[in-house]
């Protein structure tokens, strides 16, 4: 009689196909790069219409760019927004706020499937 604590001498092999959750860079070889709805001109229009000059900067004349990085997910949503090269802390925070409000992009594709892509966007500011 078996005690129930014995191991079977045979093995069971199970193969799992893992989802591709790697985050690709824009310079990686992709079939198609992610795209803002309507292209870059619509993206810049969206940013200019939604970027508010913070009250803290009312008296400041600032020029330069903040570089924000973010992930465009497989469904086109925006995730993991960060400042890669800062300009001014309040302007950086405003740039991140606007990026988080972007509509869904067309996702990047690799091997016929949508993939996650890290995108770096410079937002230039020039006050007069």
Rosetta constraint file for C-alpha pairs under 8 A:
AtomPair CA 2 CA 6 HARMONIC 7.48 0.50
AtomPair CA 20 CA 115 HARMONIC 7.08 0.50
AtomPair CA 21 CA 115 HARMONIC 7.18 0.50
AtomPair CA 21 CA 116 HARMONIC 6.75 0.50
AtomPair CA 22 CA 115 HARMONIC 7.58 0.50
AtomPair CA 22 CA 116 HARMONIC 6.62 0.50
AtomPair CA 23 CA 71 HARMONIC 7.58 0.50
AtomPair CA 23 CA 115 HARMONIC 7.34 0.50
AtomPair CA 23 CA 116 HARMONIC 4.89 0.50
AtomPair CA 23 CA 117 HARMONIC 5.25 0.50
AtomPair CA 23 CA 118 HARMONIC 6.26 0.50
AtomPair CA 24 CA 28 HARMONIC 6.30 0.50
AtomPair CA 24 CA 115 HARMONIC 7.40 0.50
AtomPair CA 24 CA 116 HARMONIC 6.08 0.50
AtomPair CA 24 CA 117 HARMONIC 4.59 0.50
AtomPair CA 24 CA 118 HARMONIC 6.01 0.50
AtomPair CA 25 CA 117 HARMONIC 5.64 0.50
AtomPair CA 25 CA 118 HARMONIC 5.14 0.50
AtomPair CA 25 CA 119 HARMONIC 6.92 0.50
AtomPair CA 26 CA 30 HARMONIC 8.00 0.50
AtomPair CA 26 CA 33 HARMONIC 6.98 0.50
AtomPair CA 26 CA 117 HARMONIC 6.70 0.50
AtomPair CA 26 CA 118 HARMONIC 6.62 0.50
AtomPair CA 26 CA 119 HARMONIC 6.36 0.50
AtomPair CA 29 CA 110 HARMONIC 7.73 0.50
AtomPair CA 30 CA 108 HARMONIC 7.02 0.50
AtomPair CA 30 CA 109 HARMONIC 5.90 0.50
AtomPair CA 30 CA 110 HARMONIC 4.96 0.50
AtomPair CA 30 CA 111 HARMONIC 7.92 0.50
AtomPair CA 31 CA 108 HARMONIC 7.49 0.50
AtomPair CA 31 CA 109 HARMONIC 5.38 0.50
AtomPair CA 31 CA 110 HARMONIC 5.18 0.50
AtomPair CA 31 CA 111 HARMONIC 6.92 0.50
AtomPair CA 31 CA 112 HARMONIC 7.36 0.50
AtomPair CA 32 CA 108 HARMONIC 5.32 0.50
AtomPair CA 32 CA 109 HARMONIC 5.18 0.50
AtomPair CA 32 CA 110 HARMONIC 7.19 0.50
AtomPair CA 33 CA 107 HARMONIC 7.24 0.50
AtomPair CA 33 CA 108 HARMONIC 4.48 0.50
AtomPair CA 33 CA 109 HARMONIC 6.69 0.50
AtomPair CA 34 CA 72 HARMONIC 7.29 0.50
AtomPair CA 34 CA 76 HARMONIC 7.90 0.50
AtomPair CA 34 CA 105 HARMONIC 6.54 0.50
AtomPair CA 34 CA 106 HARMONIC 5.40 0.50
AtomPair CA 34 CA 107 HARMONIC 4.63 0.50
AtomPair CA 34 CA 108 HARMONIC 4.04 0.50
AtomPair CA 34 CA 109 HARMONIC 7.62 0.50
AtomPair CA 34 CA 117 HARMONIC 7.31 0.50
AtomPair CA 35 CA 39 HARMONIC 6.01 0.50
AtomPair CA 35 CA 40 HARMONIC 7.66 0.50
AtomPair CA 35 CA 105 HARMONIC 5.46 0.50
AtomPair CA 35 CA 106 HARMONIC 5.10 0.50
AtomPair CA 35 CA 107 HARMONIC 6.82 0.50
AtomPair CA 35 CA 108 HARMONIC 7.51 0.50
AtomPair CA 36 CA 40 HARMONIC 6.53 0.50
AtomPair CA 36 CA 42 HARMONIC 7.40 0.50
AtomPair CA 36 CA 43 HARMONIC 6.05 0.50
AtomPair CA 36 CA 103 HARMONIC 7.81 0.50
AtomPair CA 36 CA 104 HARMONIC 7.33 0.50
AtomPair CA 36 CA 105 HARMONIC 4.61 0.50
AtomPair CA 36 CA 106 HARMONIC 6.42 0.50
AtomPair CA 37 CA 42 HARMONIC 7.06 0.50
AtomPair CA 37 CA 43 HARMONIC 7.52 0.50
AtomPair CA 37 CA 103 HARMONIC 7.63 0.50
AtomPair CA 37 CA 104 HARMONIC 7.45 0.50
AtomPair CA 37 CA 105 HARMONIC 5.80 0.50
AtomPair CA 37 CA 106 HARMONIC 6.87 0.50
AtomPair CA 38 CA 42 HARMONIC 5.40 0.50
AtomPair CA 38 CA 43 HARMONIC 7.53 0.50
AtomPair CA 39 CA 43 HARMONIC 6.43 0.50
AtomPair CA 40 CA 44 HARMONIC 6.21 0.50
AtomPair CA 41 CA 45 HARMONIC 6.19 0.50
AtomPair CA 42 CA 46 HARMONIC 6.05 0.50
AtomPair CA 43 CA 47 HARMONIC 6.25 0.50
AtomPair CA 44 CA 48 HARMONIC 6.13 0.50
AtomPair CA 45 CA 49 HARMONIC 6.10 0.50
AtomPair CA 46 CA 50 HARMONIC 6.12 0.50
AtomPair CA 46 CA 102 HARMONIC 7.82 0.50
AtomPair CA 47 CA 51 HARMONIC 5.69 0.50
AtomPair CA 47 CA 98 HARMONIC 6.62 0.50
AtomPair CA 47 CA 99 HARMONIC 7.77 0.50
AtomPair CA 50 CA 98 HARMONIC 6.32 0.50
AtomPair CA 51 CA 94 HARMONIC 6.80 0.50
AtomPair CA 51 CA 95 HARMONIC 6.90 0.50
AtomPair CA 51 CA 98 HARMONIC 6.29 0.50
AtomPair CA 52 CA 94 HARMONIC 7.13 0.50
AtomPair CA 53 CA 57 HARMONIC 6.98 0.50
AtomPair CA 53 CA 58 HARMONIC 7.52 0.50
AtomPair CA 53 CA 91 HARMONIC 7.70 0.50
AtomPair CA 54 CA 58 HARMONIC 7.02 0.50
AtomPair CA 54 CA 90 HARMONIC 6.83 0.50
AtomPair CA 54 CA 91 HARMONIC 7.02 0.50
AtomPair CA 54 CA 94 HARMONIC 7.50 0.50
AtomPair CA 56 CA 90 HARMONIC 7.46 0.50
AtomPair CA 57 CA 61 HARMONIC 7.84 0.50
AtomPair CA 57 CA 90 HARMONIC 7.96 0.50
AtomPair CA 61 CA 126 HARMONIC 7.85 0.50
AtomPair CA 61 CA 127 HARMONIC 5.47 0.50
AtomPair CA 61 CA 128 HARMONIC 6.80 0.50
AtomPair CA 62 CA 125 HARMONIC 6.95 0.50
AtomPair CA 62 CA 126 HARMONIC 6.10 0.50
AtomPair CA 62 CA 127 HARMONIC 5.71 0.50
AtomPair CA 63 CA 124 HARMONIC 7.55 0.50
AtomPair CA 63 CA 125 HARMONIC 5.37 0.50
AtomPair CA 63 CA 126 HARMONIC 4.53 0.50
AtomPair CA 63 CA 127 HARMONIC 6.40 0.50
AtomPair CA 64 CA 87 HARMONIC 6.82 0.50
AtomPair CA 64 CA 124 HARMONIC 5.67 0.50
AtomPair CA 64 CA 125 HARMONIC 5.52 0.50
AtomPair CA 64 CA 126 HARMONIC 6.71 0.50
AtomPair CA 65 CA 86 HARMONIC 7.77 0.50
AtomPair CA 65 CA 87 HARMONIC 6.17 0.50
AtomPair CA 65 CA 122 HARMONIC 6.03 0.50
AtomPair CA 65 CA 123 HARMONIC 5.28 0.50
AtomPair CA 65 CA 124 HARMONIC 4.10 0.50
AtomPair CA 65 CA 125 HARMONIC 5.91 0.50
AtomPair CA 66 CA 83 HARMONIC 7.26 0.50
AtomPair CA 66 CA 84 HARMONIC 7.75 0.50
AtomPair CA 66 CA 85 HARMONIC 5.69 0.50
AtomPair CA 66 CA 86 HARMONIC 5.04 0.50
AtomPair CA 66 CA 87 HARMONIC 5.01 0.50
AtomPair CA 66 CA 88 HARMONIC 7.95 0.50
AtomPair CA 66 CA 91 HARMONIC 7.92 0.50
AtomPair CA 66 CA 92 HARMONIC 6.29 0.50
AtomPair CA 66 CA 95 HARMONIC 7.82 0.50
AtomPair CA 66 CA 122 HARMONIC 5.69 0.50
AtomPair CA 66 CA 123 HARMONIC 5.38 0.50
AtomPair CA 66 CA 124 HARMONIC 6.54 0.50
AtomPair CA 67 CA 83 HARMONIC 5.98 0.50
AtomPair CA 67 CA 84 HARMONIC 5.38 0.50
AtomPair CA 67 CA 85 HARMONIC 4.92 0.50
AtomPair CA 67 CA 86 HARMONIC 6.54 0.50
AtomPair CA 67 CA 120 HARMONIC 6.56 0.50
AtomPair CA 67 CA 121 HARMONIC 5.57 0.50
AtomPair CA 67 CA 122 HARMONIC 4.24 0.50
AtomPair CA 67 CA 123 HARMONIC 6.21 0.50
AtomPair CA 68 CA 81 HARMONIC 6.98 0.50
AtomPair CA 68 CA 82 HARMONIC 5.59 0.50
AtomPair CA 68 CA 83 HARMONIC 4.40 0.50
AtomPair CA 68 CA 84 HARMONIC 5.35 0.50
AtomPair CA 68 CA 85 HARMONIC 7.05 0.50
AtomPair CA 68 CA 95 HARMONIC 7.60 0.50
AtomPair CA 68 CA 96 HARMONIC 7.03 0.50
AtomPair CA 68 CA 120 HARMONIC 5.60 0.50
AtomPair CA 68 CA 121 HARMONIC 5.29 0.50
AtomPair CA 68 CA 122 HARMONIC 6.30 0.50
AtomPair CA 68 CA 123 HARMONIC 7.68 0.50
AtomPair CA 69 CA 80 HARMONIC 7.91 0.50
AtomPair CA 69 CA 81 HARMONIC 5.84 0.50
AtomPair CA 69 CA 82 HARMONIC 5.28 0.50
AtomPair CA 69 CA 83 HARMONIC 6.12 0.50
AtomPair CA 69 CA 84 HARMONIC 6.05 0.50
AtomPair CA 69 CA 118 HARMONIC 6.78 0.50
AtomPair CA 69 CA 119 HARMONIC 5.56 0.50
AtomPair CA 69 CA 120 HARMONIC 4.26 0.50
AtomPair CA 69 CA 121 HARMONIC 6.24 0.50
AtomPair CA 70 CA 78 HARMONIC 6.73 0.50
AtomPair CA 70 CA 79 HARMONIC 6.02 0.50
AtomPair CA 70 CA 80 HARMONIC 5.31 0.50
AtomPair CA 70 CA 81 HARMONIC 4.33 0.50
AtomPair CA 70 CA 82 HARMONIC 6.26 0.50
AtomPair CA 70 CA 118 HARMONIC 5.61 0.50
AtomPair CA 70 CA 119 HARMONIC 5.48 0.50
AtomPair CA 70 CA 120 HARMONIC 6.58 0.50
AtomPair CA 71 CA 78 HARMONIC 5.82 0.50
AtomPair CA 71 CA 79 HARMONIC 5.07 0.50
AtomPair CA 71 CA 80 HARMONIC 5.78 0.50
AtomPair CA 71 CA 81 HARMONIC 7.00 0.50
AtomPair CA 71 CA 116 HARMONIC 6.52 0.50
AtomPair CA 71 CA 117 HARMONIC 5.47 0.50
AtomPair CA 71 CA 118 HARMONIC 4.41 0.50
AtomPair CA 71 CA 119 HARMONIC 6.13 0.50
AtomPair CA 72 CA 76 HARMONIC 5.55 0.50
AtomPair CA 72 CA 77 HARMONIC 5.74 0.50
AtomPair CA 72 CA 78 HARMONIC 4.93 0.50
AtomPair CA 72 CA 79 HARMONIC 6.39 0.50
AtomPair CA 72 CA 105 HARMONIC 7.22 0.50
AtomPair CA 72 CA 107 HARMONIC 6.68 0.50
AtomPair CA 72 CA 108 HARMONIC 7.97 0.50
AtomPair CA 72 CA 116 HARMONIC 5.68 0.50
AtomPair CA 72 CA 117 HARMONIC 5.25 0.50
AtomPair CA 72 CA 118 HARMONIC 6.36 0.50
AtomPair CA 72 CA 119 HARMONIC 7.18 0.50
AtomPair CA 73 CA 77 HARMONIC 5.32 0.50
AtomPair CA 73 CA 78 HARMONIC 6.25 0.50
AtomPair CA 73 CA 79 HARMONIC 6.84 0.50
AtomPair CA 73 CA 107 HARMONIC 6.77 0.50
AtomPair CA 73 CA 115 HARMONIC 6.84 0.50
AtomPair CA 73 CA 116 HARMONIC 4.61 0.50
AtomPair CA 73 CA 117 HARMONIC 6.72 0.50
AtomPair CA 74 CA 107 HARMONIC 5.60 0.50
AtomPair CA 74 CA 108 HARMONIC 7.42 0.50
AtomPair CA 74 CA 114 HARMONIC 5.05 0.50
AtomPair CA 74 CA 115 HARMONIC 5.02 0.50
AtomPair CA 74 CA 116 HARMONIC 5.30 0.50
AtomPair CA 75 CA 104 HARMONIC 7.53 0.50
AtomPair CA 75 CA 105 HARMONIC 7.97 0.50
AtomPair CA 75 CA 106 HARMONIC 7.79 0.50
AtomPair CA 75 CA 107 HARMONIC 6.32 0.50
AtomPair CA 75 CA 114 HARMONIC 7.60 0.50
AtomPair CA 76 CA 104 HARMONIC 4.68 0.50
AtomPair CA 76 CA 105 HARMONIC 4.39 0.50
AtomPair CA 76 CA 106 HARMONIC 5.41 0.50
AtomPair CA 76 CA 107 HARMONIC 4.78 0.50
AtomPair CA 77 CA 103 HARMONIC 7.28 0.50
AtomPair CA 77 CA 104 HARMONIC 4.79 0.50
AtomPair CA 77 CA 105 HARMONIC 6.48 0.50
AtomPair CA 78 CA 99 HARMONIC 7.69 0.50
AtomPair CA 78 CA 100 HARMONIC 6.31 0.50
AtomPair CA 78 CA 102 HARMONIC 7.31 0.50
AtomPair CA 78 CA 104 HARMONIC 7.07 0.50
AtomPair CA 79 CA 100 HARMONIC 7.48 0.50
AtomPair CA 81 CA 96 HARMONIC 6.42 0.50
AtomPair CA 81 CA 99 HARMONIC 7.48 0.50
AtomPair CA 81 CA 100 HARMONIC 7.05 0.50
AtomPair CA 82 CA 96 HARMONIC 6.94 0.50
AtomPair CA 83 CA 92 HARMONIC 6.73 0.50
AtomPair CA 83 CA 96 HARMONIC 7.43 0.50
AtomPair CA 84 CA 120 HARMONIC 8.00 0.50
AtomPair CA 86 CA 92 HARMONIC 6.20 0.50
AtomPair CA 87 CA 91 HARMONIC 7.00 0.50
AtomPair CA 87 CA 92 HARMONIC 6.43 0.50
AtomPair CA 88 CA 92 HARMONIC 5.92 0.50
AtomPair CA 89 CA 93 HARMONIC 6.20 0.50
AtomPair CA 90 CA 94 HARMONIC 6.28 0.50
AtomPair CA 91 CA 95 HARMONIC 6.16 0.50
AtomPair CA 92 CA 96 HARMONIC 6.26 0.50
AtomPair CA 93 CA 97 HARMONIC 6.20 0.50
AtomPair CA 94 CA 98 HARMONIC 6.33 0.50
AtomPair CA 95 CA 99 HARMONIC 6.31 0.50
AtomPair CA 95 CA 123 HARMONIC 7.33 0.50
AtomPair CA 96 CA 100 HARMONIC 6.19 0.50
AtomPair CA 97 CA 101 HARMONIC 6.57 0.50
AtomPair CA 98 CA 102 HARMONIC 6.64 0.50
AtomPair CA 107 CA 114 HARMONIC 5.81 0.50
AtomPair CA 107 CA 115 HARMONIC 6.81 0.50
AtomPair CA 107 CA 116 HARMONIC 7.48 0.50
AtomPair CA 107 CA 117 HARMONIC 7.95 0.50
AtomPair CA 108 CA 114 HARMONIC 5.62 0.50
AtomPair CA 108 CA 115 HARMONIC 5.68 0.50
AtomPair CA 108 CA 116 HARMONIC 6.98 0.50
AtomPair CA 108 CA 117 HARMONIC 6.58 0.50
AtomPair CA 109 CA 113 HARMONIC 5.22 0.50
AtomPair CA 109 CA 114 HARMONIC 4.36 0.50
AtomPair CA 109 CA 115 HARMONIC 5.51 0.50
AtomPair CA 110 CA 114 HARMONIC 6.44 0.50
AtomPair CA 110 CA 115 HARMONIC 6.45 0.50
